[in-house]
Amino acid sequence: MPLTPKRAARGPRRRSLLVGAAGAVGSAAALAGCSSHGTAADRKRARTGHTLREDAARETEVLLARYESTAAAHPGLAADLEPLRRHVAEHLTAFRGKSRRNAARRGSANRIAVPPDAKTALTALADAEARTADTRTQVLAEAPPELARLLASVAASGTVHVRLLKERAA
């Protein structure tokens, strides 16, 4: 008696199934970007992602400086602004990645001109948050998936900040 059962007349051979499965796995890996030799489009998308991430980090640095400047100009607002400022610092860390984490903790050395009236300063801060959130939303289609998720999340957070700031200014 043979060790392997006799092959039925119908159906694919085991070798055909294995070759097909290996091809499917290779195709999936290529689609997922696991190939060590990316296409020109993959390289361009990576450069775009890097550029978008750097732009988002710079915009976030300016926003963080605006929070710090507002808190310094209006000490009575500092406690209310601190949780939002901390979120912005976390966003900066997320955009910069692990290699530059300490920069978000140091804060920004840049000072931004702040209106002398506290309500006007809060409105200016809300407007800056809104512009930043809009910019992040506008570039979502260009961003690689992981960065697009981060940009969308941070834009949503910024939109909540806008609402909170406007409520406080009212």
PyMOL CGO cylinders between C-alpha atoms (Angstrom):
from pymol import cmd
from pymol.cgo import CYLINDER

trace = [
    CYLINDER, 0.00, 0.00, 0.00, 1.44, 3.44, -0.93, 0.3, 1, 1, 1, 1, 1, 1,
    CYLINDER, 1.44, 3.44, -0.93, 2.26, 5.98, 1.77, 0.3, 1, 1, 1, 1, 1, 1,
    CYLINDER, 2.26, 5.98, 1.77, 0.37, 8.73, 0.01, 0.3, 1, 1, 1, 1, 1, 1,
    CYLINDER, 0.37, 8.73, 0.01, -3.20, 8.36, -1.09, 0.3, 1, 1, 1, 1, 1, 1,
    CYLINDER, -3.20, 8.36, -1.09, -3.90, 8.16, -4.76, 0.3, 1, 1, 1, 1, 1, 1,
    CYLINDER, -3.90, 8.16, -4.76, -4.69, 11.56, -6.24, 0.3, 1, 1, 1, 1, 1, 1,
    CYLINDER, -4.69, 11.56, -6.24, -8.26, 12.11, -7.24, 0.3, 1, 1, 1, 1, 1, 1,
    CYLINDER, -8.26, 12.11, -7.24, -8.82, 12.91, -10.87, 0.3, 1, 1, 1, 1, 1, 1,
    CYLINDER, -8.82, 12.91, -10.87, -10.39, 16.24, -10.04, 0.3, 1, 1, 1, 1, 1, 1,
    CYLINDER, -10.39, 16.24, -10.04, -8.99, 19.28, -8.25, 0.3, 1, 1, 1, 1, 1, 1,
    CYLINDER, -8.99, 19.28, -8.25, -5.63, 21.00, -8.19, 0.3, 1, 1, 1, 1, 1, 1,
    CYLINDER, -5.63, 21.00, -8.19, -2.42, 19.30, -7.21, 0.3, 1, 1, 1, 1, 1, 1,
    CYLINDER, -2.42, 19.30, -7.21, -0.81, 20.05, -3.87, 0.3, 1, 1, 1, 1, 1, 1,
    CYLINDER, -0.81, 20.05, -3.87, 2.17, 21.63, -5.63, 0.3, 1, 1, 1, 1, 1, 1,
    CYLINDER, 2.17, 21.63, -5.63, -0.11, 23.99, -7.55, 0.3, 1, 1, 1, 1, 1, 1,
    CYLINDER, -0.11, 23.99, -7.55, -1.78, 25.07, -4.32, 0.3, 1, 1, 1, 1, 1, 1,
    CYLINDER, -1.78, 25.07, -4.32, 1.57, 25.70, -2.62, 0.3, 1, 1, 1, 1, 1, 1,
    CYLINDER, 1.57, 25.70, -2.62, 2.91, 27.72, -5.56, 0.3, 1, 1, 1, 1, 1, 1,
    CYLINDER, 2.91, 27.72, -5.56, -0.32, 29.73, -5.70, 0.3, 1, 1, 1, 1, 1, 1,
    CYLINDER, -0.32, 29.73, -5.70, -0.23, 30.40, -1.97, 0.3, 1, 1, 1, 1, 1, 1,
    CYLINDER, -0.23, 30.40, -1.97, 3.40, 31.50, -2.13, 0.3, 1, 1, 1, 1, 1, 1,
    CYLINDER, 3.40, 31.50, -2.13, 2.54, 33.87, -4.96, 0.3, 1, 1, 1, 1, 1, 1,
    CYLINDER, 2.54, 33.87, -4.96, -0.36, 35.32, -3.00, 0.3, 1, 1, 1, 1, 1, 1,
    CYLINDER, -0.36, 35.32, -3.00, 1.84, 35.88, 0.06, 0.3, 1, 1, 1, 1, 1, 1,
    CYLINDER, 1.84, 35.88, 0.06, 4.48, 37.58, -2.10, 0.3, 1, 1, 1, 1, 1, 1,
    CYLINDER, 4.48, 37.58, -2.10, 1.87, 39.81, -3.69, 0.3, 1, 1, 1, 1, 1, 1,
    CYLINDER, 1.87, 39.81, -3.69, 0.43, 40.75, -0.32, 0.3, 1, 1, 1, 1, 1, 1,
    CYLINDER, 0.43, 40.75, -0.32, 3.90, 41.58, 0.99, 0.3, 1, 1, 1, 1, 1, 1,
    CYLINDER, 3.90, 41.58, 0.99, 4.59, 43.79, -2.01, 0.3, 1, 1, 1, 1, 1, 1,
    CYLINDER, 4.59, 43.79, -2.01, 1.27, 45.59, -1.58, 0.3, 1, 1, 1, 1, 1, 1,
    CYLINDER, 1.27, 45.59, -1.58, 1.97, 46.12, 2.10, 0.3, 1, 1, 1, 1, 1, 1,
    CYLINDER, 1.97, 46.12, 2.10, 5.30, 47.73, 1.32, 0.3, 1, 1, 1, 1, 1, 1,
    CYLINDER, 5.30, 47.73, 1.32, 7.42, 44.92, 2.75, 0.3, 1, 1, 1, 1, 1, 1,
    CYLINDER, 7.42, 44.92, 2.75, 9.62, 44.73, -0.31, 0.3, 1, 1, 1, 1, 1, 1,
    CYLINDER, 9.62, 44.73, -0.31, 13.18, 45.92, 0.17, 0.3, 1, 1, 1, 1, 1, 1,
    CYLINDER, 13.18, 45.92, 0.17, 13.12, 47.37, -3.35, 0.3, 1, 1, 1, 1, 1, 1,
    CYLINDER, 13.12, 47.37, -3.35, 10.25, 49.88, -3.35, 0.3, 1, 1, 1, 1, 1, 1,
    CYLINDER, 10.25, 49.88, -3.35, 8.92, 51.40, -6.53, 0.3, 1, 1, 1, 1, 1, 1,
    CYLINDER, 8.92, 51.40, -6.53, 9.52, 55.00, -7.44, 0.3, 1, 1, 1, 1, 1, 1,
    CYLINDER, 9.52, 55.00, -7.44, 5.98, 55.78, -6.26, 0.3, 1, 1, 1, 1, 1, 1,
    CYLINDER, 5.98, 55.78, -6.26, 6.74, 54.17, -2.87, 0.3, 1, 1, 1, 1, 1, 1,
    CYLINDER, 6.74, 54.17, -2.87, 9.89, 56.25, -2.51, 0.3, 1, 1, 1, 1, 1, 1,
    CYLINDER, 9.89, 56.25, -2.51, 8.04, 59.44, -3.49, 0.3, 1, 1, 1, 1, 1, 1,
    CYLINDER, 8.04, 59.44, -3.49, 5.25, 58.63, -1.01, 0.3, 1, 1, 1, 1, 1, 1,
    CYLINDER, 5.25, 58.63, -1.01, 7.86, 58.11, 1.73, 0.3, 1, 1, 1, 1, 1, 1,
    CYLINDER, 7.86, 58.11, 1.73, 9.49, 61.46, 0.90, 0.3, 1, 1, 1, 1, 1, 1,
    CYLINDER, 9.49, 61.46, 0.90, 6.08, 63.11, 0.94, 0.3, 1, 1, 1, 1, 1, 1,
    CYLINDER, 6.08, 63.11, 0.94, 5.33, 61.47, 4.28, 0.3, 1, 1, 1, 1, 1, 1,
    CYLINDER, 5.33, 61.47, 4.28, 8.63, 62.69, 5.69, 0.3, 1, 1, 1, 1, 1, 1,
    CYLINDER, 8.63, 62.69, 5.69, 7.99, 66.21, 4.40, 0.3, 1, 1, 1, 1, 1, 1,
    CYLINDER, 7.99, 66.21, 4.40, 4.43, 66.25, 5.74, 0.3, 1, 1, 1, 1, 1, 1,
    CYLINDER, 4.43, 66.25, 5.74, 5.63, 65.00, 9.13, 0.3, 1, 1, 1, 1, 1, 1,
    CYLINDER, 5.63, 65.00, 9.13, 8.33, 67.70, 9.30, 0.3, 1, 1, 1, 1, 1, 1,
    CYLINDER, 8.33, 67.70, 9.30, 5.82, 70.38, 8.27, 0.3, 1, 1, 1, 1, 1, 1,
    CYLINDER, 5.82, 70.38, 8.27, 3.38, 69.17, 10.94, 0.3, 1, 1, 1, 1, 1, 1,
    CYLINDER, 3.38, 69.17, 10.94, 6.16, 69.25, 13.55, 0.3, 1, 1, 1, 1, 1, 1,
    CYLINDER, 6.16, 69.25, 13.55, 7.09, 72.84, 12.63, 0.3, 1, 1, 1, 1, 1, 1,
    CYLINDER, 7.09, 72.84, 12.63, 3.44, 73.95, 12.73, 0.3, 1, 1, 1, 1, 1, 1,
    CYLINDER, 3.44, 73.95, 12.73, 3.05, 72.26, 16.10, 0.3, 1, 1, 1, 1, 1, 1,
    CYLINDER, 3.05, 72.26, 16.10, 6.17, 74.02, 17.43, 0.3, 1, 1, 1, 1, 1, 1,
    CYLINDER, 6.17, 74.02, 17.43, 4.64, 77.37, 16.50, 0.3, 1, 1, 1, 1, 1, 1,
    CYLINDER, 4.64, 77.37, 16.50, 1.34, 76.40, 18.12, 0.3, 1, 1, 1, 1, 1, 1,
    CYLINDER, 1.34, 76.40, 18.12, 3.16, 75.30, 21.27, 0.3, 1, 1, 1, 1, 1, 1,
    CYLINDER, 3.16, 75.30, 21.27, 5.02, 78.62, 21.35, 0.3, 1, 1, 1, 1, 1, 1,
    CYLINDER, 5.02, 78.62, 21.35, 1.67, 80.41, 21.03, 0.3, 1, 1, 1, 1, 1, 1,
    CYLINDER, 1.67, 80.41, 21.03, 0.29, 78.51, 24.03, 0.3, 1, 1, 1, 1, 1, 1,
    CYLINDER, 0.29, 78.51, 24.03, 3.40, 79.29, 26.08, 0.3, 1, 1, 1, 1, 1, 1,
    CYLINDER, 3.40, 79.29, 26.08, 3.37, 82.94, 25.07, 0.3, 1, 1, 1, 1, 1, 1,
    CYLINDER, 3.37, 82.94, 25.07, -0.32, 83.28, 25.92, 0.3, 1, 1, 1, 1, 1, 1,
    CYLINDER, -0.32, 83.28, 25.92, 0.17, 81.67, 29.33, 0.3, 1, 1, 1, 1, 1, 1,
    CYLINDER, 0.17, 81.67, 29.33, 3.16, 83.94, 30.01, 0.3, 1, 1, 1, 1, 1, 1,
    CYLINDER, 3.16, 83.94, 30.01, 1.29, 87.09, 28.94, 0.3, 1, 1, 1, 1, 1, 1,
    CYLINDER, 1.29, 87.09, 28.94, -1.84, 86.13, 30.88, 0.3, 1, 1, 1, 1, 1, 1,
    CYLINDER, -1.84, 86.13, 30.88, -0.86, 84.18, 34.03, 0.3, 1, 1, 1, 1, 1, 1,
    CYLINDER, -0.86, 84.18, 34.03, -4.52, 83.93, 35.02, 0.3, 1, 1, 1, 1, 1, 1,
    CYLINDER, -4.52, 83.93, 35.02, -5.09, 81.68, 31.98, 0.3, 1, 1, 1, 1, 1, 1,
    CYLINDER, -5.09, 81.68, 31.98, -2.04, 79.46, 32.52, 0.3, 1, 1, 1, 1, 1, 1,
    CYLINDER, -2.04, 79.46, 32.52, -3.81, 76.79, 34.58, 0.3, 1, 1, 1, 1, 1, 1,
    CYLINDER, -3.81, 76.79, 34.58, -6.66, 76.51, 32.07, 0.3, 1, 1, 1, 1, 1, 1,
    CYLINDER, -6.66, 76.51, 32.07, -4.28, 76.38, 29.11, 0.3, 1, 1, 1, 1, 1, 1,
    CYLINDER, -4.28, 76.38, 29.11, -1.88, 73.82, 30.61, 0.3, 1, 1, 1, 1, 1, 1,
    CYLINDER, -1.88, 73.82, 30.61, -3.82, 70.64, 29.68, 0.3, 1, 1, 1, 1, 1, 1,
    CYLINDER, -3.82, 70.64, 29.68, -4.22, 71.87, 26.10, 0.3, 1, 1, 1, 1, 1, 1,
    CYLINDER, -4.22, 71.87, 26.10, -0.56, 72.93, 25.95, 0.3, 1, 1, 1, 1, 1, 1,
    CYLINDER, -0.56, 72.93, 25.95, 0.41, 69.47, 27.15, 0.3, 1, 1, 1, 1, 1, 1,
    CYLINDER, 0.41, 69.47, 27.15, -1.64, 67.90, 24.35, 0.3, 1, 1, 1, 1, 1, 1,
    CYLINDER, -1.64, 67.90, 24.35, 0.12, 70.07, 21.80, 0.3, 1, 1, 1, 1, 1, 1,
    CYLINDER, 0.12, 70.07, 21.80, 3.50, 69.04, 23.26, 0.3, 1, 1, 1, 1, 1, 1,
    CYLINDER, 3.50, 69.04, 23.26, 2.44, 65.38, 22.93, 0.3, 1, 1, 1, 1, 1, 1,
    CYLINDER, 2.44, 65.38, 22.93, 1.46, 66.01, 19.31, 0.3, 1, 1, 1, 1, 1, 1,
    CYLINDER, 1.46, 66.01, 19.31, 4.91, 67.46, 18.69, 0.3, 1, 1, 1, 1, 1, 1,
    CYLINDER, 4.91, 67.46, 18.69, 6.47, 64.34, 20.17, 0.3, 1, 1, 1, 1, 1, 1,
    CYLINDER, 6.47, 64.34, 20.17, 4.28, 62.17, 17.94, 0.3, 1, 1, 1, 1, 1, 1,
    CYLINDER, 4.28, 62.17, 17.94, 5.29, 64.08, 14.82, 0.3, 1, 1, 1, 1, 1, 1,
    CYLINDER, 5.29, 64.08, 14.82, 8.98, 64.12, 15.69, 0.3, 1, 1, 1, 1, 1, 1,
    CYLINDER, 8.98, 64.12, 15.69, 9.22, 60.51, 16.78, 0.3, 1, 1, 1, 1, 1, 1,
    CYLINDER, 9.22, 60.51, 16.78, 11.38, 58.97, 19.47, 0.3, 1, 1, 1, 1, 1, 1,
    CYLINDER, 11.38, 58.97, 19.47, 14.64, 60.51, 18.30, 0.3, 1, 1, 1, 1, 1, 1,
    CYLINDER, 14.64, 60.51, 18.30, 13.61, 64.07, 19.21, 0.3, 1, 1, 1, 1, 1, 1,
    CYLINDER, 13.61, 64.07, 19.21, 11.30, 63.45, 22.15, 0.3, 1, 1, 1, 1, 1, 1,
    CYLINDER, 11.30, 63.45, 22.15, 13.11, 65.78, 24.54, 0.3, 1, 1, 1, 1, 1, 1,
    CYLINDER, 13.11, 65.78, 24.54, 12.54, 68.79, 22.31, 0.3, 1, 1, 1, 1, 1, 1,
    CYLINDER, 12.54, 68.79, 22.31, 8.81, 68.75, 23.10, 0.3, 1, 1, 1, 1, 1, 1,
    CYLINDER, 8.81, 68.75, 23.10, 9.59, 68.66, 26.82, 0.3, 1, 1, 1, 1, 1, 1,
    CYLINDER, 9.59, 68.66, 26.82, 11.88, 71.68, 26.58, 0.3, 1, 1, 1, 1, 1, 1,
    CYLINDER, 11.88, 71.68, 26.58, 9.13, 73.68, 24.96, 0.3, 1, 1, 1, 1, 1, 1,
    CYLINDER, 9.13, 73.68, 24.96, 9.68, 76.33, 22.42, 0.3, 1, 1, 1, 1, 1, 1,
    CYLINDER, 9.68, 76.33, 22.42, 12.03, 79.25, 22.89, 0.3, 1, 1, 1, 1, 1, 1,
    CYLINDER, 12.03, 79.25, 22.89, 10.07, 81.31, 20.37, 0.3, 1, 1, 1, 1, 1, 1,
    CYLINDER, 10.07, 81.31, 20.37, 7.75, 83.94, 21.74, 0.3, 1, 1, 1, 1, 1, 1,
    CYLINDER, 7.75, 83.94, 21.74, 4.66, 84.95, 19.83, 0.3, 1, 1, 1, 1, 1, 1,
    CYLINDER, 4.66, 84.95, 19.83, 2.99, 88.35, 20.15, 0.3, 1, 1, 1, 1, 1, 1,
    CYLINDER, 2.99, 88.35, 20.15, -0.14, 87.98, 22.27, 0.3, 1, 1, 1, 1, 1, 1,
    CYLINDER, -0.14, 87.98, 22.27, -3.07, 90.41, 22.44, 0.3, 1, 1, 1, 1, 1, 1,
    CYLINDER, -3.07, 90.41, 22.44, -3.18, 92.31, 25.75, 0.3, 1, 1, 1, 1, 1, 1,
    CYLINDER, -3.18, 92.31, 25.75, -6.81, 91.37, 26.43, 0.3, 1, 1, 1, 1, 1, 1,
    CYLINDER, -6.81, 91.37, 26.43, -7.24, 87.81, 27.77, 0.3, 1, 1, 1, 1, 1, 1,
    CYLINDER, -7.24, 87.81, 27.77, -10.42, 87.08, 25.77, 0.3, 1, 1, 1, 1, 1, 1,
    CYLINDER, -10.42, 87.08, 25.77, -8.83, 88.33, 22.57, 0.3, 1, 1, 1, 1, 1, 1,
    CYLINDER, -8.83, 88.33, 22.57, -5.73, 86.23, 23.32, 0.3, 1, 1, 1, 1, 1, 1,
    CYLINDER, -5.73, 86.23, 23.32, -7.91, 83.12, 23.74, 0.3, 1, 1, 1, 1, 1, 1,
    CYLINDER, -7.91, 83.12, 23.74, -9.69, 83.88, 20.48, 0.3, 1, 1, 1, 1, 1, 1,
    CYLINDER, -9.69, 83.88, 20.48, -6.34, 84.30, 18.71, 0.3, 1, 1, 1, 1, 1, 1,
    CYLINDER, -6.34, 84.30, 18.71, -5.18, 80.97, 20.15, 0.3, 1, 1, 1, 1, 1, 1,
    CYLINDER, -5.18, 80.97, 20.15, -8.43, 79.30, 19.02, 0.3, 1, 1, 1, 1, 1, 1,
    CYLINDER, -8.43, 79.30, 19.02, -7.94, 80.75, 15.52, 0.3, 1, 1, 1, 1, 1, 1,
    CYLINDER, -7.94, 80.75, 15.52, -4.37, 79.39, 15.40, 0.3, 1, 1, 1, 1, 1, 1,
    CYLINDER, -4.37, 79.39, 15.40, -5.64, 75.95, 16.48, 0.3, 1, 1, 1, 1, 1, 1,
    CYLINDER, -5.64, 75.95, 16.48, -8.35, 76.07, 13.80, 0.3, 1, 1, 1, 1, 1, 1,
    CYLINDER, -8.35, 76.07, 13.80, -5.88, 77.01, 11.04, 0.3, 1, 1, 1, 1, 1, 1,
    CYLINDER, -5.88, 77.01, 11.04, -3.52, 74.24, 12.12, 0.3, 1, 1, 1, 1, 1, 1,
    CYLINDER, -3.52, 74.24, 12.12, -6.33, 71.65, 12.21, 0.3, 1, 1, 1, 1, 1, 1,
    CYLINDER, -6.33, 71.65, 12.21, -7.50, 72.77, 8.75, 0.3, 1, 1, 1, 1, 1, 1,
    CYLINDER, -7.50, 72.77, 8.75, -3.97, 72.44, 7.35, 0.3, 1, 1, 1, 1, 1, 1,
    CYLINDER, -3.97, 72.44, 7.35, -3.67, 68.91, 8.73, 0.3, 1, 1, 1, 1, 1, 1,
    CYLINDER, -3.67, 68.91, 8.73, -7.03, 67.93, 7.27, 0.3, 1, 1, 1, 1, 1, 1,
    CYLINDER, -7.03, 67.93, 7.27, -6.11, 69.32, 3.84, 0.3, 1, 1, 1, 1, 1, 1,
    CYLINDER, -6.11, 69.32, 3.84, -3.00, 67.12, 3.50, 0.3, 1, 1, 1, 1, 1, 1,
    CYLINDER, -3.00, 67.12, 3.50, -4.62, 63.83, 4.57, 0.3, 1, 1, 1, 1, 1, 1,
    CYLINDER, -4.62, 63.83, 4.57, -4.99, 62.55, 1.00, 0.3, 1, 1, 1, 1, 1, 1,
    CYLINDER, -4.99, 62.55, 1.00, -1.26, 63.02, 0.35, 0.3, 1, 1, 1, 1, 1, 1,
    CYLINDER, -1.26, 63.02, 0.35, -0.11, 61.30, 3.52, 0.3, 1, 1, 1, 1, 1, 1,
    CYLINDER, -0.11, 61.30, 3.52, 0.82, 57.63, 3.89, 0.3, 1, 1, 1, 1, 1, 1,
    CYLINDER, 0.82, 57.63, 3.89, -1.80, 55.71, 5.91, 0.3, 1, 1, 1, 1, 1, 1,
    CYLINDER, -1.80, 55.71, 5.91, -0.04, 55.77, 9.29, 0.3, 1, 1, 1, 1, 1, 1,
    CYLINDER, -0.04, 55.77, 9.29, 0.70, 59.48, 9.08, 0.3, 1, 1, 1, 1, 1, 1,
    CYLINDER, 0.70, 59.48, 9.08, -2.82, 60.19, 7.77, 0.3, 1, 1, 1, 1, 1, 1,
    CYLINDER, -2.82, 60.19, 7.77, -4.26, 58.54, 10.89, 0.3, 1, 1, 1, 1, 1, 1,
    CYLINDER, -4.26, 58.54, 10.89, -1.99, 60.63, 13.10, 0.3, 1, 1, 1, 1, 1, 1,
    CYLINDER, -1.99, 60.63, 13.10, -2.82, 63.86, 11.24, 0.3, 1, 1, 1, 1, 1, 1,
    CYLINDER, -2.82, 63.86, 11.24, -6.56, 63.13, 11.44, 0.3, 1, 1, 1, 1, 1, 1,
    CYLINDER, -6.56, 63.13, 11.44, -6.35, 62.38, 15.15, 0.3, 1, 1, 1, 1, 1, 1,
    CYLINDER, -6.35, 62.38, 15.15, -4.37, 65.52, 15.90, 0.3, 1, 1, 1, 1, 1, 1,
    CYLINDER, -4.37, 65.52, 15.90, -6.69, 67.62, 13.72, 0.3, 1, 1, 1, 1, 1, 1,
    CYLINDER, -6.69, 67.62, 13.72, -9.67, 66.27, 15.67, 0.3, 1, 1, 1, 1, 1, 1,
    CYLINDER, -9.67, 66.27, 15.67, -7.93, 67.12, 18.93, 0.3, 1, 1, 1, 1, 1, 1,
    CYLINDER, -7.93, 67.12, 18.93, -7.23, 70.61, 17.64, 0.3, 1, 1, 1, 1, 1, 1,
    CYLINDER, -7.23, 70.61, 17.64, -10.89, 71.04, 16.75, 0.3, 1, 1, 1, 1, 1, 1,
    CYLINDER, -10.89, 71.04, 16.75, -11.83, 70.16, 20.33, 0.3, 1, 1, 1, 1, 1, 1,
    CYLINDER, -11.83, 70.16, 20.33, -9.23, 72.66, 21.57, 0.3, 1, 1, 1, 1, 1, 1,
    CYLINDER, -9.23, 72.66, 21.57, -10.86, 75.34, 19.40, 0.3, 1, 1, 1, 1, 1, 1,
    CYLINDER, -10.86, 75.34, 19.40, -14.22, 74.70, 20.97, 0.3, 1, 1, 1, 1, 1, 1,
    CYLINDER, -14.22, 74.70, 20.97, -12.84, 74.75, 24.52, 0.3, 1, 1, 1, 1, 1, 1,
    CYLINDER, -12.84, 74.75, 24.52, -10.90, 77.96, 23.89, 0.3, 1, 1, 1, 1, 1, 1,
    CYLINDER, -10.90, 77.96, 23.89, -13.88, 79.71, 22.37, 0.3, 1, 1, 1, 1, 1, 1,
    CYLINDER, -13.88, 79.71, 22.37, -16.09, 78.66, 25.28, 0.3, 1, 1, 1, 1, 1, 1,
    CYLINDER, -16.09, 78.66, 25.28, -13.51, 80.05, 27.71, 0.3, 1, 1, 1, 1, 1, 1,
    CYLINDER, -13.51, 80.05, 27.71, -13.27, 83.29, 25.72, 0.3, 1, 1, 1, 1, 1, 1,
    CYLINDER, -13.27, 83.29, 25.72, -17.04, 83.79, 25.72, 0.3, 1, 1, 1, 1, 1, 1,
]
cmd.load_cgo(trace, "trace")
